[in-house]
Amino acid sequence: DQGYVSSAYLGVYVKDSYDGIGVYVDSTEPGMSADRAGVRSGDYIIAVGDYDVHSIAELTKVLRNFEPGDTTTITVFRGRQVLQLNVVLDAKPAPNG
């Protein structure tokens, strides 16, 4: 219907971590699902739902298990704490052009 495949989207800018903890969050897109859930710059995303995350490629693959509008959890490592944040996943924005 839309001319592209809509997929689940967190709205995070991430880097692979050097220590294998998960993916390092550089920043979140204001107002998108990760931002609304409370994910912060400096967090490490270590799981989405029941799926462990160790790399950007893995995060991308894990998100394919969800649809826009699904509710799940994001597990983050922040400082010395592991936190579970509830999130309602957004739809990936349409590609430009």
C-alpha positions as CSV (number, residue, x, y, z in Angstrom):
1,D,0.0,0.0,0.0
2,Q,2.8,2.5,0.9
3,G,5.3,1.5,-1.7
4,Y,7.8,0.2,0.8
5,V,7.9,-2.4,3.6
6,S,7.2,-0.8,7.0
7,S,9.2,-2.4,9.8
8,A,9.6,-1.9,13.6
9,Y,11.9,1.0,14.5
10,L,13.5,2.2,17.7
11,G,14.9,5.5,16.6
12,V,18.4,5.1,18.0
13,Y,21.9,5.9,16.6
14,V,24.1,3.1,17.8
15,K,27.7,1.8,17.5
16,D,28.9,-1.8,18.0
17,S,30.6,-1.9,21.5
18,Y,34.2,-3.0,21.8
19,D,33.6,-5.2,24.8
20,G,30.6,-7.2,23.4
21,I,28.2,-5.8,26.0
22,G,25.6,-4.9,23.4
23,V,25.2,-1.9,21.1
24,Y,26.2,1.5,22.4
25,V,23.6,4.3,22.1
26,D,25.1,7.5,20.7
27,S,21.7,9.2,20.7
28,T,18.0,8.8,20.3
29,E,15.7,10.5,17.9
30,P,13.5,12.9,19.9
31,G,9.9,11.6,20.2
32,M,10.6,8.2,18.7
33,S,10.0,4.9,20.6
34,A,13.4,4.5,22.3
35,D,13.3,8.2,23.5
36,R,9.8,7.7,24.8
37,A,10.8,4.5,26.6
38,G,13.7,6.3,28.4
39,V,16.7,5.0,26.5
40,R,19.6,7.5,27.0
41,S,22.8,8.3,25.2
42,G,25.5,6.2,26.8
43,D,23.2,3.2,27.4
44,Y,24.0,-0.2,26.0
45,I,21.1,-2.1,24.5
46,I,21.6,-5.7,25.4
47,A,18.2,-7.2,24.5
48,V,14.9,-6.4,22.8
49,G,12.1,-8.6,24.1
50,D,13.4,-12.1,24.7
51,Y,16.2,-11.6,22.1
52,D,19.8,-10.8,23.1
53,V,21.6,-8.1,21.2
54,H,25.4,-8.1,20.7
55,S,25.8,-6.1,17.5
56,I,24.1,-3.6,15.2
57,A,23.5,-6.4,12.7
58,E,21.8,-8.5,15.4
59,L,19.7,-5.5,16.6
60,T,18.5,-5.1,13.0
61,K,17.7,-8.8,12.7
62,V,15.9,-8.8,16.1
63,L,13.7,-5.9,15.1
64,R,12.4,-8.0,12.2
65,N,10.6,-10.1,14.7
66,F,8.3,-7.2,15.6
67,E,5.7,-5.1,13.9
68,P,5.2,-1.3,14.3
69,G,2.9,-0.8,17.2
70,D,4.1,-3.9,19.1
71,T,4.8,-3.5,22.8
72,T,7.9,-5.1,24.2
73,T,10.9,-4.4,26.5
74,I,14.3,-3.0,25.8
75,T,17.0,-4.2,28.3
76,V,19.8,-1.7,28.7
77,F,23.0,-1.6,30.7
78,R,23.3,1.9,32.2
79,G,26.2,2.6,34.6
80,R,26.2,-0.5,36.9
81,Q,22.5,-1.3,36.4
82,V,20.5,-3.4,34.1
83,L,17.1,-1.8,33.3
84,Q,14.1,-3.1,31.5
85,L,12.2,-0.3,29.7
86,N,8.7,-0.8,28.2
87,V,8.5,0.4,24.6
88,V,5.9,0.7,21.9
89,L,7.7,0.3,18.6
90,D,7.3,2.9,15.9
91,A,7.2,2.3,12.1
92,K,10.4,2.9,10.2
93,P,10.1,6.2,8.4
94,A,9.6,6.1,4.7
95,P,12.7,6.3,2.6
96,N,13.3,9.7,0.9
97,G,12.7,10.0,-2.8
